[in-house]
């Protein structure tokens, strides 16, 4: 009975650790399939055993393997989340500095292009050379903007919408690439993890 109770307690603790493991919400899901496959492989050898047949040492070893699988998945998720939030950061985290720099540069260029393109497609009377946004009364600024028709604003709005779309495509592309890099580094043994039986921050060695 003591052995069974130990197993239940360790599983509960591991569940708590797994539930709180990721700081990057946008990266969630990137490592879920990886985690499922890893845990399936770990449990495959012991699935048919009776609960009470485990020794304390076996329980600790089993949960240690599961904790490593969780840490691997969390690492993949964080890499993906980093590049989703800012394209290229996840690549740099995985030592692909050139790829990361190119993605980051592309993100900056898209931002600049969207702002500059949108500005010059605004109606002339809304631009800085014809409207002093710092000194003009708020009523004047509102009147100028409210006086514009949808047709007049459409080109600038179109550029802004297009820029947002390109941003999203770039972020998704960078996120998937960072997740793949993380998986490769784990598979190659360039990033390793230690068993962790209690809740806490996941750590890795490079």
Contact map, one row per residue, 1 for C-alpha under 8 A:
11111000000000000000000000000000000000000000000000010000000000000000000000000000000000000000000000000000000000000000000000000000000000000000000000000000000000000000000000000000000000000000000000000000000000
11111100000000000000000000000000000000000000000000000000000000000000000000000000000000000000000000000000000000000000000000000000000000000000000000000000000000000000000000000000000000000000000000000000000000
11111110000000000000000000000000000000000000000000011111000000000000000000000000000000000000000000000000000000000000000000000000000000000000000000000000000000000000000000000000000000000000000000000000000000
11111111000000000000000000000000000000000000000000110100000000000000000000000000000000000000000000000000000000000000000000000000000000000000000000000000000000000000000000000000000000000000000000000000000000
11111111100000000000000000000000000000000000000000000000000000000000000000000000000000000000000000000000000000000000000000000000000000000000000000000000000000000000000000000000000000000000000000000000000000
01111111110000000000000000000000000000000000000000000001001000000000000000000000000000000000000000000000000000000000000000000000000000000000000000000000000000000000000000000000000000000000000000000000000000
00111111111000000000000000000000000000000000000000100101001000000000000000000000000000000000000000000000000000000000000000000000000000000000000000000000000000000000000000000000000000000000000000000000000000
00011111111100000000000000000000000000000000000000000000000000000000000000000000000000000000000000000000000000000000000000000000000000000000000000000000000000000000000000000000000000000000000000000000000000
00001111111110000000000000000000000000000000000000000000000000000000000000000000000000000000000000000000000000000000000000000000000000000000000000000000000000000000000000000000000000000000000000000000000000
00000111111111000000000000000000000000000000000000000000001100100000000000000000000000000000000000000000000000000000000000000000000000000000000000000000000000000000000000000000000000000000000000001000000000
00000011111111100000000000000000000000000000000000000000000000100000000000000000000000000000000000000000000000000000000000000000000000000000000000000000000000000000000000000000000000000000000000000000000000
00000001111111110000000000000000000000000000000000000000000000000000000000000000000000000000000000000000000000000000000000000000000000000000000000000000000000000000000000000000000000000000000000000000000000
00000000111111111000000000000000000000000000000000000000000000000000000000000000000000000000000000000000000000000000000000000000000000000000000000000000000000000000000000000000000000000000000000001110000000
00000000011111111100000000000000000000000000000000000000000000100010000000000000000000000000000000000000000000000000000000000000000000000000000000000000000000000000000000000000000000000000000000001110000000
00000000001111111110000000000000000000000000000000000000000000000000000000000000000000000000000000000000000000000000000000000000000000000000000000000000000000000000000000000000000000000000000000000000000000
00000000000111111111000000000000000000000000000000000000000000000000000000000000000000000000000000000000000000000000000000000000000000000000000000000000000000000000000000000000000000000000000000000010000000
00000000000011111111100000000000000000000000000000000000000000000000000000000000000000000000000000000000000000000000000000000000000000000000000000000000000000000000000000000000000000000000000000000111000000
00000000000001111111100000000000000000000000000000000000000000000010010000000000000000000000000000000000000000000000000000000000000000000000000000000000000000000000000000000000000000000000000000000000000000
00000000000000111111100000000000000000000000000000000000000000000000000000000000000000000000000000000000000000000000000000000000000000000000000000000000000000000000000000000000000000000000000000000000000000
00000000000000011111110000000000000000000000000000000000000000000000000000000000000000000000000000000000000000000000000000000000000000000000000000000000000000000000000000000000000000000000000000000000000000
00000000000000001111111000000000000000000000000000000000000000000000001001000000000000000000000000000000000000000000000000000000000000000000000000000000000000000000000000000000000000000000000000000000110000
00000000000000000001111110010000000000000000000000000000000000000000000001001100000000000000000000000000000000000000000000000000000000000000000000000000000000000000000000000000000000000000000000000000000000
00000000000000000000111110000000000000000000000000000000000000000000000000000100000000000000000000000000000000000000000000000000000000000000000000000000000000000000000000000000000000000000000000000000000000
00000000000000000000011111110000000000000000000000000000000000000000000000001100110000000000000000000000000000000000000000000000000000000000000000000000000000000000000000000000000000000000000000000000000000
00000000000000000000011111110000000000000000000000000000000000000000000000000000100000000000000000000000000000000000000000000000000000000000000000000000000000000000000000000000000000000000000000000000000000
00000000000000000000000111110000000000000000000000000000000000000000000000000001100110000000000000000000000000000000000000000000000000000000000000000000000000000000000000000000000000000000000000000000000000
00000000000000000000000111111100000000000000000000000000000000000000000000001111110100000000000000000000000000000000000000000000000000000000000000000000000000000000000000000010000000000000000000000000000000
00000000000000000000010111111111000000000000000000000000000000000000000000001000100000000000000000000000000000000000000000000000000000000000000000000000000000000000000000000000000000000000000000000000000000
00000000000000000000000000111111100000000000000000000000000000000000000000001000000000000000000000000000000000000000000000000000000000000000000000000000000000000000000000000000000000000000000000000000000000
00000000000000000000000000111111100000000000000000000000000000000000000010011001000000000000000000000000000000000000000000000000000000000000000000000000000000000000000000000001001000000000000000000000000000
00000000000000000000000000011111111000000000000000000000000000000000000111011000000000000000000000000000000000000000000000000000000000000000000000000000000000000000000000000000001000000000000000000000000000
00000000000000000000000000011111111100000000000000000000000000000000000010000000000000000000000000000000000000000000000000000000000000000000000000000000000000000000000000000000000000000000000000000000000000
00000000000000000000000000001111111110000000000000000000000000000000000000000000000000000000000000000000000000000000000000000000000000000000000000000000000000000000000000000000000000000000000000000000000000
00000000000000000000000000000011111111000000000000000000000000000000000010000000000000000000000000000000000000000000000000000000000000000000000000000000000000000000000000000000000000000000000000000000000000
00000000000000000000000000000011111111100000000000000000000000000000110110000000000000000000000000000000000000000000000000000000000000000000000000000000000000000000000000000000000000000000000000000000000000
00000000000000000000000000000001111111110000000000000000000000000000000000000000000000000000000000000000000000000000000000000000000000000000000000000000000000000000000000000000000000000000000000000000000000
00000000000000000000000000000000111111111000000000000000000000000000000000000000000000000000000000000000000000000000000000000000000000000000000000000000000000000000000000000000000000000000000000000000000000
00000000000000000000000000000000011111111100000000000000000000000100100000000000000000000000000000000000000000000000000000000000000000000000000000000000000000000000000000000000000000000000000000000000000000
00000000000000000000000000000000001111111110000000000000000000000100100000000000000000000000000000000000000000000000000000000000000000000000000000000000000000000000000000000000000000000000000000000000000000
00000000000000000000000000000000000111111111000000000000000000000000000000000000000000000000000000000000000000000000000000000000000000000000000000000000000000000000000000000000000000000000000000000000000000
00000000000000000000000000000000000011111111100000000000000000000000000000000000000000000000000000000000000000000000000000000000000000000000000000000000000000000000000000000000000000000000000000000000000000
00000000000000000000000000000000000001111111110000000000000001001100000000000000000000000000000000000000000000000000000000000000000000000000000000000000000000000000000000000000000000000000000000000000000000
00000000000000000000000000000000000000111111111000000000000000000000000000000000000000000000000000000000000000000000000000000000000000000000000000000000000000000000000000000000000000000000000000000000000000
00000000000000000000000000000000000000011111111000000000000000000000000000000000000000000000000000000000000000000000000000000000000000000000000000000000000000000000000000000000000000000000000000000000000000
00000000000000000000000000000000000000001111111100000000000000000000000000000000000000000000000000000000000000000000000000000000000000000000000000000000000000000000000000000000000000000000000000000000000000
00000000000000000000000000000000000000000111111110000000000000000000000000000000000000000000000000000000000000000000000000000000000000000000000000000000000000000000000000000000000000000000000000000000000000
00000000000000000000000000000000000000000011111110000000000000000000000000000000000000000000000000000000000000000000000000000000000000000000000000000000000000000000000000000000000000000000000000000000000000
00000000000000000000000000000000000000000000111111000000000000000000000000000000000000000000000000000000000000000000000000000000000000000000000000000000000000000000000000000000000000000000000000000000000000
00000000000000000000000000000000000000000000011111101000000000000000000000000000000000000000000000000000000000000000000000000000000000000000000000000000000000000000000000000000000000000000000000000000000000
00000000000000000000000000000000000000000000000111111100000000000000000000000000000000000000000000000000000000000000000000000000000000000000000000000000000000000000000000000000000000000000000000000000000000
00010010000000000000000000000000000000000000000011111100000000000000000000000000000000000000000000000000000000000000000000000000000000000000000000000000000000000000000000000000000000000000000000000000000000
10110000000000000000000000000000000000000000000001111100000000000000000000000000000000000000000000000000000000000000000000000000000000000000000000000000000000000000000000000000000000000000000000000000000000
00100000000000000000000000000000000000000000000011111110000000000000000000000000000000000000000000000000000000000000000000000000000000000000000000000000000000000000000000000000000000000000000000000000000000
00110010000000000000000000000000000000000000000001111111011000000000000000000000000000000000000000000000000000000000000000000000000000000000000000000000000000000000000000000000000000000000000000000000000000
00100000000000000000000000000000000000000000000000001111111000000000000000000000000000000000000000000000000000000000000000000000000000000000000000000000000000000000000000000000000000000000000000000000000000
00100110000000000000000000000000000000000000000000000111111100000000000000000000000000000000000000000000000000000000000000000000000000000000000000000000000000000000000000000000000000000000000000000000000000
00000000000000000000000000000000000000000000000000000011111110000000000000000000000000000000000000000000000000000000000000000000000000000000000000000000000000000000000000000000000000000000000000000000000000
00000000000000000000000000000000000000000000000000000111111111000000000000000000000000000000000000000000000000000000000000000000000000000000000000000000000000000000000000000000000000000000000000000000000000
00000110010000000000000000000000000000000000000000000111111111100000000000000000000000000000000000000000000000000000000000000000000000000000000000000000000000000000000000000000000000000000000000000000000000
00000000010000000000000000000000000000000000000000000001111111110000000000000000000000000000000000000000000000000000000000000000000000000000000000000000000000000000000000000000000000000000000000001000000000
00000000000000000000000000000000000000000000000000000000111111111000000000000000000000000000000000000000000000000000000000000000000000000000000000000000000000000000000000000000000000000000000000000000000000
00000000000000000000000000000000000000000100000000000000011111111100000000000000000000000000000000000000000000000000000000000000000000000000000000000000000000000000000000000000000000000000000000000000000000
00000000011001000000000000000000000000000000000000000000001111111110000000000000000000000000000000000000000000000000000000000000000000000000000000000000000000000000000000000000000000000000000000101000000000
00000000000000000000000000000000000000000000000000000000000111111111000000000000000000000000000000000000000000000000000000000000000000000000000000000000000000000000000000000000000000000000000000111000000000
00000000000000000000000000000000000000000100000000000000000011111111100000000000000000000000000000000000000000000000000000000000000000000000000000000000000000000000000000000000000000000000000000100000000000
00000000000000000000000000000000000001100100000000000000000001111111110000000000000000000000000000000000000000000000000000000000000000000000000000000000000000000000000000000000000000000000000000000000000000
00000000000001000100000000000000000000000000000000000000000000111111111000000000000000000000000000000000000000000000000000000000000000000000000000000000000000000000000000000000000000000000000000111000000000
00000000000000000000000000000000000000000000000000000000000000011111111100000000000000000000000000000000000000000000000000000000000000000000000000000000000000000000000000000000000000000000000011110000000000
00000000000000000000000000000000001001100000000000000000000000001111111110000000000000000000000000000000000000000000000000000000000000000000000000000000000000000000000000000000000000000000000000000000000000
00000000000000000100000000000000001000000000000000000000000000000111111111000000000000000000000000000000000000000000000000000000000000000000000000000000000000000000000000000000000000000000000000000000000000
00000000000000000000100000000000000000000000000000000000000000000011111111100000000000000000000000000000000000000000000000000000000000000000000000000000000000000000000000000000000000000000000010000000011000
00000000000000000000000000000010001000000000000000000000000000000001111111110000000000000000000000000000000000000000000000000000000000000000000000000000000000000000000000000000000000000100000010000000000000
00000000000000000000000000000111011000000000000000000000000000000000111111111000000000000000000000000000000000000000000000000000000000000000000000000000000000000000000000000000000000000000000000000000000000
00000000000000000000110000000010000000000000000000000000000000000000011111111100000000000000000000000000000000000000000000000000000000000000000000000000000000000000000000000000000000000000000000000000010000
00000000000000000000000000000000000000000000000000000000000000000000001111111110000000000000000000000000000000000000000000000000000000000000000000000000000000000000000000000000000001000000000000000000000000
00000000000000000000000000000110000000000000000000000000000000000000000111111111000000000000000000000000000000000000000000000000000000000000000000000000000000000000000000000000011101100000000000000000000000
00000000000000000000010100111110000000000000000000000000000000000000000011111111100000000000000000000000000000000000000000000000000000000000000000000000000000000000000000000000001000000000000000000000000000
00000000000000000000011100100000000000000000000000000000000000000000000001111111110000000100000000000000000000000000000000000000000000000000000000000000000000000000000000000000000000000000000000000000000000
00000000000000000000000000100000000000000000000000000000000000000000000000111111111000001110110000000000000000000000000000000000000000000000000000000000000000000000000000000010011001000000000000000000000000
00000000000000000000000001100100000000000000000000000000000000000000000000011111111100000100000000000000000000000000000000000000000000000000000000000000000000000000000000000111111000000000000000000000000000
00000000000000000000000111110000000000000000000000000000000000000000000000001111111110000100000000000000000000000000000000000000000000000000000000000000000000000000000000000010000000000000000000000000000000
00000000000000000000000100100000000000000000000000000000000000000000000000000111111111111100000000000000000000000000000000000000000000000000000000000000000000000000000000000010000000000000000000000000000000
00000000000000000000000000000000000000000000000000000000000000000000000000000011111111111110000000000000000000000000000000000000000000000000000000000000000000000000000000100110010000000000000000000000000000
00000000000000000000000001100000000000000000000000000000000000000000000000000001111111100000000000000000000000000000000000000000000000000000000000000000000000000000000000110110000000000000000000000000000000
00000000000000000000000001000000000000000000000000000000000000000000000000000000111111100000000000000000000000000000000000000000000000000000000000000000000000000000000000100000000000000000000000000000000000
00000000000000000000000000000000000000000000000000000000000000000000000000000000011111111000000000000001001000000000000000000000000000000000000000000000000000000000000000100000000000000000000000000000000000
00000000000000000000000000000000000000000000000000000000000000000000000000000000011111111100000000010011001000000000000000000000000000000000000000000000000000000000000001100110000000000000000000000000000000
00000000000000000000000000000000000000000000000000000000000000000000000000000000011001111111000000111111000000000000000000000000000000000000000000000000000000000000000000000100010000000000000000000000000000
00000000000000000000000000000000000000000000000000000000000000000000000000000010011001111111100000010001000000000000000000000000000000000000000000000000000000000000000000000000000000000000000000000000000000
00000000000000000000000000000000000000000000000000000000000000000000000000000111111000111111110000010000000000000000000000000000000000000000000000000000000000000000000000000110011000000000000000000000000000
00000000000000000000000000000000000000000000000000000000000000000000000000000010001000011111111110110000000000000000000000000000000000000000000000000000000000000000000000000100110010000000000000000000000000
00000000000000000000000000000000000000000000000000000000000000000000000000000000000000011111111111111000000000000000000000000000000000000000000000000000000000000000000000000000000000000000000000000000000000
00000000000000000000000000000000000000000000000000000000000000000000000000000010000000001111111100000000000000000000000000000000000000000000000000000000000000000000000000000000000000000000000000000000000000
00000000000000000000000000000000000000000000000000000000000000000000000000000010000000000111111110000000000000000000000000000000000000000000000000000000000000000000000000000000010011001000000000000000000000
00000000000000000000000000000000000000000000000000000000000000000000000000000000000000000011111110000000000000000000000000000000000000000000000000000000000000000000000000000000000000000000000000000000000000
00000000000000000000000000000000000000000000000000000000000000000000000000000000000000000011111111110000000000000000000000000000000000000000000000000000000000000000000000000000000000000000000000000000000000
00000000000000000000000000000000000000000000000000000000000000000000000000000000000000000011011111111000000000000000000000000000000000000000000000000000000000000000000000000000000000000000000000000000000000
00000000000000000000000000000000000000000000000000000000000000000000000000000000000000000001000111111100000000000000000000000000000000000000000000000000000000000000000000000000000000000000000000000000000000
00000000000000000000000000000000000000000000000000000000000000000000000000000000000000010011000111111110000000000000000000000000000000000000000000000000000000000000000000000000000000000000000000000000000000
00000000000000000000000000000000000000000000000000000000000000000000000000000000000000111111000111111111000000000000000000000000000000000000000000000000000000000000000000000000000000000000000000000000000000
00000000000000000000000000000000000000000000000000000000000000000000000000000000000000010001000011111111100000000000000000000000000000000000000000000000000000000000000000000000000000000000000000000000000000
00000000000000000000000000000000000000000000000000000000000000000000000000000000000000010000000001111111110000000000000000000000000000000000000000000000000000000000000000000000000000000000000000000000000000
00000000000000000000000000000000000000000000000000000000000000000000000000000000000000110000000000111111111000000000000000000000000000000000000000000000000000000000000001000100000000000000000000000000000000
00000000000000000000000000000000000000000000000000000000000000000000000000000000000001111000000000011111111100000000000000000000000000000000000000000000000000000000000000000000000000000000000000000000000000
00000000000000000000000000000000000000000000000000000000000000000000000000000000000000000000000000001111111110000000000000000000000000000000000000000000000000000000000000000000000000000000000000000000000000
00000000000000000000000000000000000000000000000000000000000000000000000000000000000000000000000000000111111111000000000000000000000000000000000000000000000000000000000000000000000000000000000000000000000000
00000000000000000000000000000000000000000000000000000000000000000000000000000000000001100000000000000011111111100000000000000000000000000000000000000000000000000000001001000000000000000000000000000000000000
00000000000000000000000000000000000000000000000000000000000000000000000000000000000000000000000000000001111111110000000000000000000000000000000000000000000000000000000000000000000000000000000000000000000000
00000000000000000000000000000000000000000000000000000000000000000000000000000000000000000000000000000000111111111000000000000000000000000000000000000000000000000000000000000000000000000000000000000000000000
00000000000000000000000000000000000000000000000000000000000000000000000000000000000000000000000000000000011111111100000000000000000000000000000000000000000000000010011000000000000000000000000000000000000000
00000000000000000000000000000000000000000000000000000000000000000000000000000000000000000000000000000000001111111110000000000000000000000000000000000000000000000010000000000000000000000000000000000000000000
00000000000000000000000000000000000000000000000000000000000000000000000000000000000000000000000000000000000111111111000000000000000000000000000000000000000000000000000000000000000000000000000000000000000000
00000000000000000000000000000000000000000000000000000000000000000000000000000000000000000000000000000000000011111111100000000000000000000000000000000000000000000010000000000000000000000000000000000000000000
00000000000000000000000000000000000000000000000000000000000000000000000000000000000000000000000000000000000001111111110000000000000000000000000000000000000000110110000000000000000000000000000000000000000000
00000000000000000000000000000000000000000000000000000000000000000000000000000000000000000000000000000000000000111111111000000000000000000000000000000000000000010000000000000000000000000000000000000000000000
00000000000000000000000000000000000000000000000000000000000000000000000000000000000000000000000000000000000000011111111100000000000000000000000000000000000000000000000000000000000000000000000000000000000000
00000000000000000000000000000000000000000000000000000000000000000000000000000000000000000000000000000000000000001111111110000000000000000000000000000000000100100000000000000000000000000000000000000000000000
00000000000000000000000000000000000000000000000000000000000000000000000000000000000000000000000000000000000000000111111111000000000000000000000000000000001110110000000000000000000000000000000000000000000000
00000000000000000000000000000000000000000000000000000000000000000000000000000000000000000000000000000000000000000011111111000010000000000000000000000000000100000000000000000000000000000000000000000000000000
00000000000000000000000000000000000000000000000000000000000000000000000000000000000000000000000000000000000000000001111111100010000000000000000000000000000100000000000000000000000000000000000000000000000000
00000000000000000000000000000000000000000000000000000000000000000000000000000000000000000000000000000000000000000000111111100000000000000000000000000000001100000000000000000000000000000000000000000000000000
00000000000000000000000000000000000000000000000000000000000000000000000000000000000000000000000000000000000000000000011111110110000000000000000000000001101100000000000000000000000000000000000000000000000000
00000000000000000000000000000000000000000000000000000000000000000000000000000000000000000000000000000000000000000000000111111110000000000000000000010001100000000000000000000000000000000000000000000000000000
00000000000000000000000000000000000000000000000000000000000000000000000000000000000000000000000000000000000000000000000001111110010000000000000000000000000000000000000000000000000000000000000000000000000000
00000000000000000000000000000000000000000000000000000000000000000000000000000000000000000000000000000000000000000000000000111110011000000000000100000000000000000000000000000000000000000000000000000000000000
00000000000000000000000000000000000000000000000000000000000000000000000000000000000000000000000000000000000000000000000001111111011000000000000110000000000000000000000000000000000000000000000000000000000000
00000000000000000000000000000000000000000000000000000000000000000000000000000000000000000000000000000000000000000000001101111111111000000000000000000000000000000000000000000000000000000000000000000000000000
00000000000000000000000000000000000000000000000000000000000000000000000000000000000000000000000000000000000000000000000000000111111110000000000000000000000000000000000000000000000000000000000000000000000000
00000000000000000000000000000000000000000000000000000000000000000000000000000000000000000000000000000000000000000000000000000011111100000000000000000000000000000000000000000000000000000000000000000000000000
00000000000000000000000000000000000000000000000000000000000000000000000000000000000000000000000000000000000000000000000000011111111100000000000000000000000000000000000000000000000000000000000000000000000000
00000000000000000000000000000000000000000000000000000000000000000000000000000000000000000000000000000000000000000000000000001111111110010000100000000000000000000000000000000000000000000000000000000000000000
00000000000000000000000000000000000000000000000000000000000000000000000000000000000000000000000000000000000000000000000000000001111111110000000000000000000000000000000000000000000000000000000000000000000000
00000000000000000000000000000000000000000000000000000000000000000000000000000000000000000000000000000000000000000000000000000001001111110000100000000000000000000000000000000000000000000000000000000000000000
00000000000000000000000000000000000000000000000000000000000000000000000000000000000000000000000000000000000000000000000000000000000111110000000000000000000000000000000000000000000000000000000000000000000000
00000000000000000000000000000000000000000000000000000000000000000000000000000000000000000000000000000000000000000000000000000000000111111000000000000000000000000000000000000000000000000000000000000000000000
00000000000000000000000000000000000000000000000000000000000000000000000000000000000000000000000000000000000000000000000000000000001111111101100000000000000000000000000000000000000000000000000000000000000000
00000000000000000000000000000000000000000000000000000000000000000000000000000000000000000000000000000000000000000000000000000000000000111111100000000000000000000000000000000000000000000000000000000000000000
00000000000000000000000000000000000000000000000000000000000000000000000000000000000000000000000000000000000000000000000000000000000000011111110000000000000000000000000000000000000000000000000000000000000000
00000000000000000000000000000000000000000000000000000000000000000000000000000000000000000000000000000000000000000000000000000000000000001111111000000000000000000000000000000000000000000000000000000000000000
00000000000000000000000000000000000000000000000000000000000000000000000000000000000000000000000000000000000000000000000000000000000000011111111100000000000000000000000000000000000000000000000000000000000000
00000000000000000000000000000000000000000000000000000000000000000000000000000000000000000000000000000000000000000000000000000000001010011111111110000000000000000000000000000000000000000000000000000000000000
00000000000000000000000000000000000000000000000000000000000000000000000000000000000000000000000000000000000000000000000000000000000000000111111111000000000000000000000000000000000000000000000000000000000000
00000000000000000000000000000000000000000000000000000000000000000000000000000000000000000000000000000000000000000000000000000000000000000011111111100000000000000000000000000000000000000000000000000000000000
00000000000000000000000000000000000000000000000000000000000000000000000000000000000000000000000000000000000000000000000000001100000000000001111111110000000000000000000000000000000000000000000000000000000000
00000000000000000000000000000000000000000000000000000000000000000000000000000000000000000000000000000000000000000000000000000100000000000000111111110000000000000000000000000000000000000000000000000000000000
00000000000000000000000000000000000000000000000000000000000000000000000000000000000000000000000000000000000000000000000000000000000000000000011111111000000000000000000000000000000000000000000000000000000000
00000000000000000000000000000000000000000000000000000000000000000000000000000000000000000000000000000000000000000000000000000000000000000000001111111000000000000000000000000000000000000000000000000000000000
00000000000000000000000000000000000000000000000000000000000000000000000000000000000000000000000000000000000000000000000000100000000000000000000111111101100000000000000000000000000000000000000000000000000000
00000000000000000000000000000000000000000000000000000000000000000000000000000000000000000000000000000000000000000000000000000000000000000000000001111111100000000000000000000000000000000000000000000000000000
00000000000000000000000000000000000000000000000000000000000000000000000000000000000000000000000000000000000000000000000000000000000000000000000000011111110000000000000000000000000000000000000000000000000000
00000000000000000000000000000000000000000000000000000000000000000000000000000000000000000000000000000000000000000000000000000000000000000000000000001111111000000000000000000000000000000000000000000000000000
00000000000000000000000000000000000000000000000000000000000000000000000000000000000000000000000000000000000000000000000001100000000000000000000000011111111000000000000000000000000000000000000000000000000000
00000000000000000000000000000000000000000000000000000000000000000000000000000000000000000000000000000000000000000000000001100000000000000000000000011111111110000000000000000000000000000000000000000000000000
00000000000000000000000000000000000000000000000000000000000000000000000000000000000000000000000000000000000000000000000000000000000000000000000000000111111111000000000000000000000000000000000000000000000000
00000000000000000000000000000000000000000000000000000000000000000000000000000000000000000000000000000000000000000000010011000000000000000000000000000011111111100000000000000000000000000000000000000000000000
00000000000000000000000000000000000000000000000000000000000000000000000000000000000000000000000000000000000000000000111111000000000000000000000000000000111111110000000000000000000000000000000000000000000000
00000000000000000000000000000000000000000000000000000000000000000000000000000000000000000000000000000000000000000000010000000000000000000000000000000000111111111000000000000000000000000000000000000000000000
00000000000000000000000000000000000000000000000000000000000000000000000000000000000000000000000000000000000000000000000000000000000000000000000000000000011111111100000000000000000000000000000000000000000000
00000000000000000000000000000000000000000000000000000000000000000000000000000000000000000000000000000000000000000100110000000000000000000000000000000000001111111110000000000000000000000000000000000000000000
00000000000000000000000000000000000000000000000000000000000000000000000000000000000000000000000000000000000000000110010000000000000000000000000000000000000111111111000000000000000000000000000000000000000000
00000000000000000000000000000000000000000000000000000000000000000000000000000000000000000000000000000000000000000000000000000000000000000000000000000000000011111111100000000000000000000000000000000000000000
00000000000000000000000000000000000000000000000000000000000000000000000000000000000000000000000000000000000000000100000000000000000000000000000000000000000001111111110000000000000000000000000000000000000000
00000000000000000000000000000000000000000000000000000000000000000000000000000000000000000000000000000000000001101100000000000000000000000000000000000000000000111111111000000000000000000000000000000000000000
00000000000000000000000000000000000000000000000000000000000000000000000000000000000000000000000000000000000000000000000000000000000000000000000000000000000000011111111100000000000000000000000000000000000000
00000000000000000000000000000000000000000000000000000000000000000000000000000000000000000000000000000000000000000000000000000000000000000000000000000000000000001111111110000000000000000000000000000000000000
00000000000000000000000000000000000000000000000000000000000000000000000000000000000000000000000000000000000001000000000000000000000000000000000000000000000000000111111111000000000000000000000000000000000000
00000000000000000000000000000000000000000000000000000000000000000000000000000000000000000000000000000000001001000000000000000000000000000000000000000000000000000011111111100000000000000000000000000000000000
00000000000000000000000000000000000000000000000000000000000000000000000000000000000000000000000000000000000000000000000000000000000000000000000000000000000000000001111111110000000000000000000000000000000000
00000000000000000000000000000000000000000000000000000000000000000000000000000000000000000000000000000000000000000000000000000000000000000000000000000000000000000000111111111000000000000000000000000000000000
00000000000000000000000000000000000000000000000000000000000000000000000000000000000000100000000000000010001000000000000000000000000000000000000000000000000000000000011111111100000000000000000000000000000000
00000000000000000000000000000000000000000000000000000000000000000000000000000000001111100000000000000000000000000000000000000000000000000000000000000000000000000000001111111110000000000000000000000000000000
00000000000000000000000000000000000000000000000000000000000000000000000000000000000100000000000000000000000000000000000000000000000000000000000000000000000000000000000111111111000000000000000000000000000000
00000000000000000000000000000000000000000000000000000000000000000000000000000000000000000000000000000000000000000000000000000000000000000000000000000000000000000000000011111111100000000000000000000000000000
00000000000000000000000000000000000000000000000000000000000000000000000000000001001100110110000000000010000000000000000000000000000000000000000000000000000000000000000001111111110000000000000000000000000000
00000000000000000000000000100000000000000000000000000000000000000000000000000011111100100100000000000000000000000000000000000000000000000000000000000000000000000000000000111111111000000000000000000000000000
00000000000000000000000000000100000000000000000000000000000000000000000000000001000000000000000000000000000000000000000000000000000000000000000000000000000000000000000000011111111100000000000000000000000000
00000000000000000000000000000000000000000000000000000000000000000000000000000001000000000010000000000000000000000000000000000000000000000000000000000000000000000000000000001111111110000000000000000000000000
00000000000000000000000000000000000000000000000000000000000000000000000000010011001000010110010000000000000000000000000000000000000000000000000000000000000000000000000000000111111111000000000000000000000000
00000000000000000000000000000110000000000000000000000000000000000000000000011011000000000100000000000000000000000000000000000000000000000000000000000000000000000000000000000011111111100000000000000000000000
00000000000000000000000000000000000000000000000000000000000000000000000000010000000000000000000000000000000000000000000000000000000000000000000000000000000000000000000000000001111111110000000000000000000000
00000000000000000000000000000000000000000000000000000000000000000000000000000000000000000010010000000000000000000000000000000000000000000000000000000000000000000000000000000000111111111000000000000000000000
00000000000000000000000000000000000000000000000000000000000000000000000000110010000000000000010000000000000000000000000000000000000000000000000000000000000000000000000000000000011111111100000000000000000000
00000000000000000000000000000000000000000000000000000000000000000000000000010000000000000000000000000000000000000000000000000000000000000000000000000000000000000000000000000000001111111110000000000000000000
00000000000000000000000000000000000000000000000000000000000000000000000000000000000000000000000000000000000000000000000000000000000000000000000000000000000000000000000000000000000111111111000000000000000000
00000000000000000000000000000000000000000000000000000000000000000000000000000000000000000000010000000000000000000000000000000000000000000000000000000000000000000000000000000000000011111111111000000000000000
00000000000000000000000000000000000000000000000000000000000000000000000100000000000000000000000000000000000000000000000000000000000000000000000000000000000000000000000000000000000001111111111100000000000000
00000000000000000000000000000000000000000000000000000000000000000000000000000000000000000000000000000000000000000000000000000000000000000000000000000000000000000000000000000000000000111111110000000000000000
00000000000000000000000000000000000000000000000000000000000000000000000000000000000000000000000000000000000000000000000000000000000000000000000000000000000000000000000000000000000000011111111000000000000000
00000000000000000000000000000000000000000000000000000000000000000000000000000000000000000000000000000000000000000000000000000000000000000000000000000000000000000000000000000000000000001111111100000000000000
00000000000000000000000000000000000000000000000000000000000000000000000000000000000000000000000000000000000000000000000000000000000000000000000000000000000000000000000000000000000000001111111100000000000001
00000000000000000000000000000000000000000000000000000000000000000000000000000000000000000000000000000000000000000000000000000000000000000000000000000000000000000000000000000000000000001101111110000000000111
00000000000000000000000000000000000000000000000000000000000000000000000000000000000000000000000000000000000000000000000000000000000000000000000000000000000000000000000000000000000000000100111111000000000111
00000000000000000000000000000000000000000000000000000000000000000001001100000000000000000000000000000000000000000000000000000000000000000000000000000000000000000000000000000000000000000000001111100000001110
00000000000000000000000000000000000000000000000000000000000000000001000000000000000000000000000000000000000000000000000000000000000000000000000000000000000000000000000000000000000000000000000111110000001100
00000000000000000000000000000000000000000000000000000000000000111011000000000000000000000000000000000000000000000000000000000000000000000000000000000000000000000000000000000000000000000000000011111000000000
00000000000000000000000000000000000000000000000000000000000000010011000000000000000000000000000000000000000000000000000000000000000000000000000000000000000000000000000000000000000000000000000001111110010000
00000000010011000000000000000000000000000000000000000000000100110010000000000000000000000000000000000000000000000000000000000000000000000000000000000000000000000000000000000000000000000000000000111110000000
00000000000011001000000000000000000000000000000000000000000000000000000000000000000000000000000000000000000000000000000000000000000000000000000000000000000000000000000000000000000000000000000000011111000000
00000000000011011000000000000000000000000000000000000000000000000000000000000000000000000000000000000000000000000000000000000000000000000000000000000000000000000000000000000000000000000000000000011111100000
00000000000000001000000000000000000000000000000000000000000000000000000000000000000000000000000000000000000000000000000000000000000000000000000000000000000000000000000000000000000000000000000000000111110000
00000000000000000000100000000000000000000000000000000000000000000000000000000000000000000000000000000000000000000000000000000000000000000000000000000000000000000000000000000000000000000000000000000011111000
00000000000000000000100000000000000000000000000000000000000000000000001001000000000000000000000000000000000000000000000000000000000000000000000000000000000000000000000000000000000000000000000000010001111100
00000000000000000000000000000000000000000000000000000000000000000000001000000000000000000000000000000000000000000000000000000000000000000000000000000000000000000000000000000000000000000000000011000000111110
00000000000000000000000000000000000000000000000000000000000000000000000000000000000000000000000000000000000000000000000000000000000000000000000000000000000000000000000000000000000000000000001111000000011111
00000000000000000000000000000000000000000000000000000000000000000000000000000000000000000000000000000000000000000000000000000000000000000000000000000000000000000000000000000000000000000000001110000000001111
00000000000000000000000000000000000000000000000000000000000000000000000000000000000000000000000000000000000000000000000000000000000000000000000000000000000000000000000000000000000000000000011100000000000111
